[in-house]
Amino acid sequence: MSYTNKYLQIDLTSKQHQISESDKSLLEKYIGGKGLGFALLEKLAPNPDPFGPENPLIFANGPFTGTKVQTSARTTLVTKSPLTNSILDSHCGGRFGPALKRAGFDYMIITGKSDKPVYLYLTDEKVELIDASGLWGKGIFDTQDSLLEKHPGKDPRVAAIGQAGENLSKIACIGVDKHRQYGRGGAGGVMGSKNLKAIVVDGNTTINYASDDFLEVNKRLTKDILLDEGVKYRRVKGTMKCVRSGQESEHLPTKNHRLVQFDDFEKISSETAREELNWEDTSCFNCSIKCSKWAIWDDHKIEGPEFETTAFLGSGSMVNSIKDISWANELCNDLGLDTISAGLTCSFAMECYEKGVVDNWDGLEMTWGNAEAQRELLSLMAQRKGVGSLFTDGTKVASRKIGKGSEEYAINTFGMELSGINPKGSLTMGVVFAVADFASHTRLWIAEQEMGPEFKIEDIPQAVADGLDTINVRNSLVICDFVPLGLDKLAELLNAATGSNHTEKSLMEVGANLTNLARKYNLRNGRTSKDDTLPGRFFNEESLAGFMRGKKLDRDYFNSIVQKYYELRGWNEIGEPA
């Protein structure tokens, strides 16, 4: 089967490790990835301090990771988020997950705290903790280059933190292959709190499949993927296709979510990026979709930018140069900052500057569209220096420090900055952000469905519930959102790979169980039904498109949608599962 049936557990405090058989009961119940990680977190740390040694970093592969299935690069990191104080799963492409499986492991659990900076070197033959004092203070790029030079191996892959993670930023990410990230929710800060600078993984373990039919099933479904017109379009446009679709559908985050369209969107569109950045198509491990792009100009070669990055370091902050956005993206990748939370924090800072609610800006002119000041703020945020220290931990923490009504335009739900759709133009995505286990597009992207002619406003609760459960399953397998296969076909692939006997219905039950598990965890750790809402901006200002066009979203009406969602789940009126 495509599991390795082994896992690694490391205690950084004692510097001891143990290799054991994978928990087959959890694999059968939760499959892998997000599901496995959530179950392990519930079991190991039901109520940890996010920066405490007891909070685990759980790197969980899925049954598809490292296999011949398209987009099998993906893997999952689960921990308790310092940003939201609730459960967190962050998903990453690149090649780190397949390397972890080549090292022979379905998952890896890291707990404790080292007494000095260390990095982990892991293969199918050895597990070593090595002094990283010389790497502490370096960015992710230099760290990876140094470690790959020291450990040439077969095909080593590095996950590392930058200065943001070292300084325990609650919006710090973990960089993989330099340009891929376990991005959302502050996992980089958790890694930094453990004095763990990096993880190097390599190995030679081969993957086996339960059924002789697997290769034939995968070949047939791969053909379906590659012939899909949406896949062909995404290969050309990348994730940046959403700049134009967001503009045309009127839900593009602009000027800290005041607006849903950007007058200069053409300057930051996919078409402009391909021309000005001389895009070359690239991809994660075993992916023919190739949504990723190398940007090459003036002897520079950097990756991206992706849509979410462009939405927040670009239109959200009124920056209208694709090259400036690319530089800000590269800076965040090296410093180890989540570009979504960091970008929204920059646009929040610009609005604070405009409104005069912060007294000392250390000489920064944080005017709308000032790309140079944006980059300087990002550097100060990662270093937790000067005015940057005010914004290091994202919009919720910053607004609480600033006060003066700034909470109204601090664009987050329960601490998590909203992803790349403006609820002023998409009510359905507003509901997703409010009720999901955290407010991210990685929970569900349903904007296009809402824009369809058959979709009604009363369809929102059921569509959100079904969509969240479906994505839970995909994030447990783990497979990219861009693979256009339904759960029926994914069940066929899963059964051939692992010998399981899943159906579309049984997979949806796994997804629903995960929704309930996450909800119980979050309620235990401080979330309440009062947190299932949106920032004040979306109620106090007029919606500009979608179902609510020309109206102010009424709080009681929004709550009635949330209550209907609870009802469909079988939860009570305060959002507690039975």
Disulfide bonds with the S-S distance in Angstrom:
none
